[in-house]
């Protein structure tokens, strides 16, 4: 039995069909109808998901075209914050710690960043940037906001 509710319902439906119709031809016909219903449900769910994504794309286009820095500038801001966090963690903090060690200065109050959340966000943004680069390279991109 499946953990997926749709598959579980299909399994139950197949068991019910085998008990209700003893004739193998009738069972096959009923199972075919059940499979068609499941496919129609899957297609309807997929269509709803596609419509949701298309709506989000339209919202993203409107946000990107906005003249307001608070609407269109949040993506670059997040990129700069992630970049600064990584630069602090891998460049500035070790360099400052090394200089402090050379001059025998104690830096117990220097902040230690846990950048695991920043890395998740940054890698997601870089993935989108890589996708955009791929689109441009293969000439499947559109520069116009239709």
Protein Blocks (a to p, Z undefined) as FASTA:
>chain_A
ZZblklmmmmmmmmmmmmmmmblklmmmmmmmmmmmmmmmmmmmmmmmmmmmmmmmmmmm
mmmmpmbfklmmmmmmmmmmmmmmmmmmmmmmmmmmmmmmmnopacfkbccddfklmmmm
mmmmmmmmmmmmmmmmnopacfbdZZ
